[in-house]
Amino acid sequence: MKTDVVLIGSGIMSSTLGAMLKSLKPDLEIQLFEVADEPAQEASKGWNNAGTGHAGICELSYTPEMEADGTVDVSKAISVFEEFEYSLQFWAWGARNGLLKSTRDYINPVPHISLVHTREQIPYLQARFDGLKAHHFFAPMEHSTDRDTIRSWAPLLVEGRDEDQPVAATRMMGGTDVNFGEISRNYCEWLDAQPDCATHFGTRVVDLNRSGKGWRVTVRDEQSGERRDVEAGFVFIGAGGGSLPLLQKSGIPEARGYGGFPIGGQWMITDNPEVVEKHTAKVYGQALGAAPTMAVPHLDTRIIDGKKYLLFGPYAAWTGKFLHVGGSHLDLPTSIRPHNIASLMQVGIHNLDLVKYLVEQGLQSKDKRMKELYNFYPAAREEDWKVIDAGIRVQAIKKVPGEAPGIVHYGTEVLTSADRTISALLGASPGASISTKVMLECIQRCLPGLLESPESQARMKEMIPNWDEDLKAAENRGRYEELHTAAQSALQLV
Ligand SMILES: Cc1cc2nc3c(=O)[nH]c(=O)nc-3n(C[C@H](O)[C@H](O)[C@H](O)COP(=O)(O)OP(=O)(O)OC[C@H]3O[C@@H](n4cnc5c(N)ncnc54)[C@H](O)[C@@H]3O)c2cc1C
């Protein structure tokens, strides 16, 4: 088989790239291969992530510290908001043009709240609020230290809380709960129905070799064991936890030195209607102790398959697996190569607190887990909550010049070969929320020819109207409001 593009994986990254490429150039031939029998069964699946449309509104990890002058640097939160806007715009276009079906299945309006509950954190939240409120993205944000006001926003945060304990919160309407698995499923179905395109489930990519100016991708049918080769001009490895082993198979020099460090996760969830109906918000707090930034606790409304739940967590856990479906405890040891063994060992040595934290978290009793929940919902009852598995994040580990070796970087890395014929996504943060921006950048870097003509640029302008605009600039406030309102309306978020 010969094709223009091979996409590996059917999560939010590969499926977004497929939808974007085919919409941009309708005569492109695209083949998508997924080892699972259904789309998006790993990190992008509804229950495997928190479904927060990360827009920098409530996540205190993007604005971690107060400066000596009492201000908080909010630039990262502003960037994340703008990156998420790319997704909102592309989803809105997808909703208007039949790529995405029923909006309520994949996106729902849920206010985003930040909560602090210690005397030391109160001035920090005020300074963060002052910094954010000054920017037009965050103009609708509210701040309060008044219990009654916070109770009216989210009663569970105040119910049963010690009267002497100070609380402060910010709230912004316009936050979202997103089912990234549903978006991936919609994109895969749409792509499969397009001419010269197909999605292949139950099909594992087992090898990647250079062939002519492109790649020979070897795939194996998981049922019959039959193998076949596919020749492609461009390959995108969007295999989530499976990306690192495939990158290593490709042998591109850019992958040298990279290692993967898996962090498992768990949630506590409840579907007790009495509890669930009292809370409609995503409430984020601050990271505790050695908790990695992605393990910052939050109490979230989730809407999955039309049903509302509350989710709390994540609780991190030690694992050697890179994937849930078809992953193995040997994933971590077999990813070790002479060129990455030093980085991996240094991670263990230099991040002992993190390793200890992961092991402890995994062994935690339900009692201990409830204690963390009481920080958010002091009157929670243990019998309402059950523990479920969340997705696995495989953190990309690399040596950064000038930094102590072994520092774990939690960013999302897109690795591309020098000849731009293969690209892979490693890491998972901020993740699914910024998939549109990340995939647009992948097209700009690897397939710039697709955006050269005035016609294709105009097409991209229809798909992502802000793709060549700076919506965060003060002078573009009006334009931002116009585009944002239109997207909210198309996605029925108003
Ligand atoms: C606990 C947790 C909470 C999170 N919360 C959020 C959140 O609130 N908001 C947010 O924006 N992001 C969140 N994320 C991050 C987000 O889930 C990920 O960034 C995103 O889903 C990654 O998508 P992906 O397409 O790269 O990978 P995946 O969704 O993992 O998809 C990879 C696919 O590739 C397939 N695959 C693997 N190997 C092969 C192979 N050899 N051949 C064929 N197919 C293969 C897999 O089966 C899988 O379907 C969270 C992640 C975790 C783990």
The ligand as an SDF file (V2000), in Angstrom:
LIG
                    3D

 53 58  0  0  0  0  0  0  0  0999 V2000
   -4.4360   11.2700   34.5130 C   0  0  0  0  0  0  0  0  0  0  0  0
   -4.4350   12.2040   33.3290 C   0  0  0  0  0  0  0  0  0  0  0  0
   -5.2090   13.3580   33.3550 C   0  0  0  0  0  0  0  0  0  0  0  0
   -5.1860   14.2420   32.2670 C   0  0  0  0  0  0  0  0  0  0  0  0
   -6.0140   15.3330   32.2980 N   0  0  0  0  0  0  0  0  0  0  0  0
   -6.0450   16.1500   31.2250 C   0  0  0  0  0  0  0  0  0  0  0  0
   -6.9650   17.2460   31.2030 C   0  0  0  0  0  0  0  0  0  0  0  0
   -7.7460   17.4430   32.1370 O   0  0  0  0  0  0  0  0  0  0  0  0
   -6.9530   18.0540   30.1200 N   0  0  0  0  0  0  0  0  0  0  0  0
   -6.0940   17.8620   29.0760 C   0  0  0  0  0  0  0  0  0  0  0  0
   -6.1240   18.6570   28.1400 O   0  0  0  0  0  0  0  0  0  0  0  0
   -5.2320   16.8220   29.0590 N   0  0  0  0  0  0  0  0  0  0  0  0
   -5.1940   15.9690   30.0960 C   0  0  0  0  0  0  0  0  0  0  0  0
   -4.3460   14.8990   30.0950 N   0  0  0  0  0  0  0  0  0  0  0  0
   -3.4240   14.7280   28.9610 C   0  0  0  0  0  0  0  0  0  0  0  0
   -4.1310   14.1190   27.7680 C   0  0  0  0  0  0  0  0  0  0  0  0
   -4.9280   13.0390   28.1580 O   0  0  0  0  0  0  0  0  0  0  0  0
   -3.0920   13.6900   26.7420 C   0  0  0  0  0  0  0  0  0  0  0  0
   -2.2090   14.7500   26.4790 O   0  0  0  0  0  0  0  0  0  0  0  0
   -3.7060   13.2870   25.4100 C   0  0  0  0  0  0  0  0  0  0  0  0
   -4.8330   12.4750   25.5880 O   0  0  0  0  0  0  0  0  0  0  0  0
   -2.6630   12.5770   24.5800 C   0  0  0  0  0  0  0  0  0  0  0  0
   -3.2530   12.1980   23.3680 O   0  0  0  0  0  0  0  0  0  0  0  0
   -2.4650   11.3140   22.3360 P   0  0  0  0  0  0  0  0  0  0  0  0
   -3.2980   11.2410   21.1290 O   0  0  0  0  0  0  0  0  0  0  0  0
   -1.0750   11.8370   22.1970 O   0  0  0  0  0  0  0  0  0  0  0  0
   -2.2900    9.8850   23.0480 O   0  0  0  0  0  0  0  0  0  0  0  0
   -3.3590    8.7330   23.3600 P   0  0  0  0  0  0  0  0  0  0  0  0
   -4.7040    9.2510   23.6100 O   0  0  0  0  0  0  0  0  0  0  0  0
   -2.7320    7.9040   24.4320 O   0  0  0  0  0  0  0  0  0  0  0  0
   -3.4340    7.9250   22.0230 O   0  0  0  0  0  0  0  0  0  0  0  0
   -2.3730    7.1180   21.5690 C   0  0  0  0  0  0  0  0  0  0  0  0
   -2.9680    5.9890   20.7650 C   0  0  0  0  0  0  0  0  0  0  0  0
   -1.9300    5.2940   20.0910 O   0  0  0  0  0  0  0  0  0  0  0  0
   -2.2220    3.9020   20.1350 C   0  0  0  0  0  0  0  0  0  0  0  0
   -0.9750    3.1590   19.9410 N   0  0  0  0  0  0  0  0  0  0  0  0
    0.0740    3.0420   20.7920 C   0  0  0  0  0  0  0  0  0  0  0  0
    1.0460    2.2950   20.2520 N   0  0  0  0  0  0  0  0  0  0  0  0
    0.6100    1.9190   19.0170 C   0  0  0  0  0  0  0  0  0  0  0  0
    1.1690    1.1420   17.9560 C   0  0  0  0  0  0  0  0  0  0  0  0
    2.3910    0.6050   18.0520 N   0  0  0  0  0  0  0  0  0  0  0  0
    0.4300    0.9400   16.8340 N   0  0  0  0  0  0  0  0  0  0  0  0
   -0.8060    1.4980   16.7130 C   0  0  0  0  0  0  0  0  0  0  0  0
   -1.3840    2.2490   17.6810 N   0  0  0  0  0  0  0  0  0  0  0  0
   -0.6760    2.4650   18.8080 C   0  0  0  0  0  0  0  0  0  0  0  0
   -2.8330    3.7120   21.5100 C   0  0  0  0  0  0  0  0  0  0  0  0
   -3.5930    2.5230   21.5720 O   0  0  0  0  0  0  0  0  0  0  0  0
   -3.6830    4.9700   21.6300 C   0  0  0  0  0  0  0  0  0  0  0  0
   -4.9960    4.8080   21.1430 O   0  0  0  0  0  0  0  0  0  0  0  0
   -4.3670   13.9760   31.1460 C   0  0  0  0  0  0  0  0  0  0  0  0
   -3.6100   12.8050   31.1080 C   0  0  0  0  0  0  0  0  0  0  0  0
   -3.6570   11.9160   32.1730 C   0  0  0  0  0  0  0  0  0  0  0  0
   -2.8810   10.6480   32.0920 C   0  0  0  0  0  0  0  0  0  0  0  0
  1  2  1  0
  2  3  1  0
  2 52  2  0
  3  4  2  0
  4  5  1  0
  4 50  1  0
  5  6  2  0
  6  7  1  0
  6 13  1  0
  7  8  2  0
  7  9  1  0
  9 10  1  0
 10 11  2  0
 10 12  1  0
 12 13  2  0
 13 14  1  0
 14 15  1  0
 14 50  1  0
 15 16  1  0
 16 17  1  0
 16 18  1  0
 18 19  1  0
 18 20  1  0
 20 21  1  0
 20 22  1  0
 22 23  1  0
 23 24  1  0
 24 25  2  0
 24 26  1  0
 24 27  1  0
 27 28  1  0
 28 29  2  0
 28 30  1  0
 28 31  1  0
 31 32  1  0
 32 33  1  0
 33 34  1  0
 33 48  1  0
 34 35  1  0
 35 36  1  0
 35 46  1  0
 36 37  1  0
 36 45  1  0
 37 38  2  0
 38 39  1  0
 39 40  1  0
 39 45  2  0
 40 41  1  0
 40 42  2  0
 42 43  1  0
 43 44  2  0
 44 45  1  0
 46 47  1  0
 46 48  1  0
 48 49  1  0
 50 51  2  0
 51 52  1  0
 52 53  1  0
M  END
$$$$
